[in-house]
Amino acid sequence: MALHRRTLRSRGLAVLATATVAAALPAALAGSAQARMIGGFDVGGAIEVEYDQAGGPALGEPTSPEADAAAGGKYQTFANNAAIYWHPDTNANTVAGQIRDKFAGLGNESGKLGYPTTREQSTPAGTGRFNHFQHGSIYWSVGTGAHQISGPIRDKWGELGWESSPLGFPLTDVSAAGKGDGQYSMFPTGAIYWSPKTGAHAVWGSIQADWIRAGGETGRYGYPTSDEYDYQGGKAQDFQGGKITWKPAS
């Protein structure tokens, strides 16, 4: 996305000096002389461009001036529970609604996710919303709410088909598991578990039910070491402590 900048033509030393000063400004502020007043505050630069492209009035009027954010970034807040964050590494992107609430709960741009790398978007099937960030994503749907998903667990979920996979949308944030330094995320039809020794694997259905009855990752089977696979007319999955199998009722 091109940033909003003022085009200057050389007209002698005075204009050259002005251009030199403008070039030294942060990208979010370049062209601030052209910022426009919306409600009680100016909206300018890359934040103005994002405001217009993200729906403008749908975000509401600004509730603050543009302000400094972490690590050399900028942000501005808007009336309809929305904010636009800018950083030279990510440009300007909108975060809004319950996704913004979750982002704030995780520390905004200073937290584990960093700056948004996309504006809030609809999922391909139109059943939810998401933002991608420097270090993960937040996904929202009516039935599951907004949850962050990141790291190897996000990679596995993406490999399986994201929210269109058999797992659906995340039901929990990526969280610490009950054994060692592993992590997990819960989904409507299963879970993804990860540990440094075993990697990330999905567990669902009857095999997950048997695994949970045996104590899950803290029980005798430990963490999954494979995804579910076809086995002797049914399914099987490998764990640190053995194999769990399933066959359809005859």
Secondary structure, DSSP 8 states (H G I E B T S, - for coil): -----------SHHHHHHHHHHHHS-TTTTTGGG-EEETTEEE-HHHHHHHHHTTGGGG-SBSS--EE-GGG-EEEEETTTEEEEEETTTEEEEEEHHHHHHHHHTTGGGSTT-SBSS--EE-TTSSEEEEEETTEEEEEETTTEEEEE-HHHHHHHHHHTGGGSTT-S-SS-SEE-SSTT-EEEEETTEEEEEETTTEEEEEEHHHHHHHHHTTGGGSSS-SBSS--EEETTEEEEEETTEEEEE----
